[in-house]
């Protein structure tokens, strides 16, 4: 039964030019509904740094060879668009906080090396397809959806669509397991 639900053998990894750095709260790491695990399967070069209640939590290192941008929905932040990306002098390092809204806000406002990094936001018109958790913010997205939208502006819509396709597969399979694992109702299962 587990092999039917697992996405690992289905996922085809993607190579991108953007450097993705996820800053994950330590409480988020063990949650089974964490979308960063899926993101790392799809884009293996995605880097992960834990923060929060950890002894010796590592600091984020931002190399001089990139244009660092924090993906965070501050109203004053510019929208990440293709035109915005074209004006960046170096390859983009997309820094993405992962945790609750409160955890993410504390992270980017309290860490000195992040406080000075420019923030960007995405503009999405469709509602979130991530129904596995209660969302604290209206129009909020899960981490993988936010990264997909950002990469759509940076790398193109093909990357965005692939990421969202895998997320849809994950969500449908998790919902299926929560509803009793009836093989007749499994999405995509042929008898």
N, C-alpha and C positions, 0 to 999 in steps of 0.2 A: 504494500500500500504506500509506503513512504517514497518509493521510487517514482510513483505516479505523480506525487505532489512536488517533489524536489525539482527545482529549475536548473540545477548545476549542469546537467548533461545537455540541456537545450540551448543554453546561452552561448552566443558567439561573441568573443571579446572584440572590443573596438579600440583602435588606436586614434588618439587625438593629439593636437598640438598644444592645447591648453593644459597648464599644470593645475590640477585640482588638489587643494589642501582642505580636508575636513577637520574641523575642530569639534570633537564630540565630547559631550559631558559624560563623565564616567558612569552615571546612572543609566545612560542611554545604551551603553555598549552591550549589555546582556539581553536587551529586549528583543524578542523574536520578530517583532513587527518593525524593526529598524531597517530603513531602506538603504542605509549606507553599505550594509553587507552586500546587497544586490548591486549597488553602484560599483563596488570593488570587483565583483565578478565580471561586470560588463566592461569596466575600464580599470584593468589591474594596476595601472600606474597611479591611481588615486592614492594620495597619502592621507594617513589618519594620525591625528595627535589627540590624546585624551586630556581633558581638563576637569576640574571639579575637586571633589574631596579625595585627592590622591596624594600620597607621599611622593615627592620628587616628580611631579608632573612636568613633562618636558615643555620647553619654550619653543615657540615657532621661529624658525629661521627663514628670513626672506632674502633670497639672493639678489644682488644688484642687476642680474641679467634678465629680470622680469619686471612687468608692470603689475604690482599687487593691487587687487581689488577685493573688498569685502562685500559679499552678497548678503545684503540685509535691507529689509523694506522700510528704511527711513523716508518719510515724505520729502525731505529736502535732497535726497540722493538722486542723481540723474538716472534715467532709465537706460539700461544696458541695451543698446541697439547696434546694428551693423555699422552705422555711421560713427558711433562712439568708439567701437572697437578699432576702426580704421585709423583713428587719431592716436591710438596707443603706440608709443615709440618702440616698445619691446613686447615679446610674447607675454600673454596674460597669465598671472597666477591668481586663480579664483579661490578665495578663502571663504569657506562656508561654515558658519556655526551650526552645530547639530545638537539639539536638546529642546527643552521647552522654551517658549518665548522668553520667559524670565531668565533662564539660564543663558540663553544666547545674548540677551541684552547686557547682562552683567559681564559676560566674557568680553564683548567688543568695547565696552566702556571702561573696564577696569584694567585691561592689559595694555601697558604703555606702548608696546610695539604694534598693537592693533588700533589703538585710539587714533593714531595719525594716518592710518591707511585710508585712502578714499573708499567710500561706500558706493555701491551701485544697487539698483533694484530692478526687478523685472516687471513687465506689464503683461498680465495674463487675463484673458477675458472669460475663459471657461472655468467652471468651478473645479475644485480638487476631485480627483478620482480615487483618492486615498481615503477609504471609509473604515480603516481598521482602528483608528483612535479618535477620541473627541478632540476637535481642534479648538484652541483657545482664542484664536483670532479669526475674525470674519475674513473670508477670502484667503485664508492661510493655505499653504501648500506643504506637503511633506518635503524632506530634503531632496529626494531624488527628482521630484517634480520641479523644484526650484532650480536644481542643477541642469535639468533637461532644458528648461526655458532659457537659462543663461547660455548654455552651449548652442542652443538654436541661433542666438544672436552672434555668437563668436565663431562657431564651426559650421553652422548651416542646419536646415530643418531635417535633413536625413538622420543626423545624430540624435536630435531631439525626439524624433518619431520612434527610433529604435529604443531609446531609454523608456519612453512612455509605454511602448508595447510590452516590454518586459515587466514594467510596474503593473500594468493591467493584469498580466498573467499571475504575478505574485498575489495581488489583491484577490483575484477570483479564486485562487487555490486556497488561500488562508480562509476566506469566507466559507468555501466548500467544506474545509475540515471542521470549522466551527458549527456547521449545520448538520453534522452527523455522517459525513463521508459516504454518501450514497453514490455508488459507482454509476448509476443511471443518470445522475445529475452533474457528473464531473465535466467541467468545461474542456472540450477538446478530446475527451476520451471516447474511443471507438470500441464497441464491444465485438 
